Amino acid sequence: ASRLARHHIRKPHFISLIIHCPTLIRGIEKLPAGTNRIEDNMWDLKCLAAAICFLTSNILFIVHGALVMKENNSNSDNTSDGNTMHFSFESWKDLDPSYIETRWANREQQRPIMMSAALIGAVAWFWLIVPIVQSAWVLSRGGKRSVGVHMLLAALAICGGIIELLARLLTVGMTNASMWLAKDFNLDNWDSEGDGTGWRVLEMIHIVTRGLLLWIDAFEALALFGIVVVIFYSVATEPKFKTKRSSSILVESEDDADVASGSSATATSGVIGDTELSGTDNTPSSPPPSSAFAAVSSKVPVKPTFTKCFAWYGLFVGLLAIVDFLADVLRFVDWKVFGRIAMATNALLGVIFLPIWLLCLASQLPGATERFEREERRASIFLSDLDDEKSALTGKERVIS
């Protein structure tokens, strides 16, 4: 009975909390300036989606590479059937048909992981374009600050994202087509019986397309380096203060103020007396001189768009990206050494540091966007009020004239 009583007591409170949730949210939105708004605790869903997709894609690529290395090492010890099952650079350069056919059989087993990694990577770059362009718009204050620099930031995001998106989709399409050729088409007997010319042609096409995608992956690292460097520069050159102007009335001394107040009081009493006794018209008082007013300016600190820690961490991610780019380019000098360096930096960048950078961006971008939109609304309201005052004054002058 006591359990049922507690259940019946708690249930209305829970239902009332759900019912009053919209009212609570509206109350939070109406908080005065200076308090923590709900937007400051929100996360950008586009950045979260990009971080998850980048993390998943790079993990799948690492798993694919580990499976390839494990298969090569295991096949090197199992050559009892007489076929060259292990990776042999000399057999690959000689375009040995039997060796190439074996390699394509191994690639068929690893195709699902490769295709999944490529597709998720394409989605990751699609999600990355919008937050970077949004950051460029907010950092430029709506196109009013360092327009060229922030246009470069948006161009890097759009070009890099579209190129990587197309490259990943091309990877999926070429992989499916190549696997179909290796599985169902006649690649053994072209000019003569068992010449294997088809396998040689297929492997050459695969090498050429992989080289194309290698340079596109290198451009991915270069575009990421440019993005984080431009964001670092923009955050470092943001104004730290803004000037707030206001007008005030200047009084030279207390004696002058007392004299002025006394004379004005006497003049007022005299006017009142004249009005009561003789009924004469009192003259209108003259406005205060313009020297009595002075513009006072004060510096107000401005909250930066992104924190300095985020900017410096982005610069560190950019350094890793440029190392990855150089390692990808220098593979053609020494494939074994620089290939390992490229794999290590790509794994660290894609699995650890880039997702963390995207999570930091996801936590700060909504608040920065909300502050920028709030300032723009205030500026538009102020300009509309000025236009109303000007139109009112213009109307009065027309009536007087």
Secondary structure, DSSP 4 states (H G I P E B T S, - for coil): -HHHHHHHHHHHHHHHHHHTHHHHHHHHHTPPTTSPPGGGG---HHHHHHHHHHHHHHHHHHHHHHHHHHHHHHHHT--TTSS--S--HHHHHTT-HHHHHHHHHHHHHHHHHHHHHHHHHHHHHHHHHHHHHHHHHHHTTTTTS-HHHHHHHHHHHHHHHHHHHHHHHHHHHHHHHHHHHHHHS--S-SSSTT--HHHHHHHHHHHHHHHHHHHHHHHHHHHHHHHHHHHHHHHHTS-SEEEEEEEEE----HHHHHHHHHHHHHHHHHHHHHHHHT-PPPPPPPPPPGGGEEEEEEEEE---SS-HHHHHHHHHHHHHHHHHHHHHHGGGT-HHHHHHHHHHHHHHIIIIIHHHHHHHHHHHHHHHHHHHHHHHHHHHHHHHHHHHHHHHHHHHHHHH-
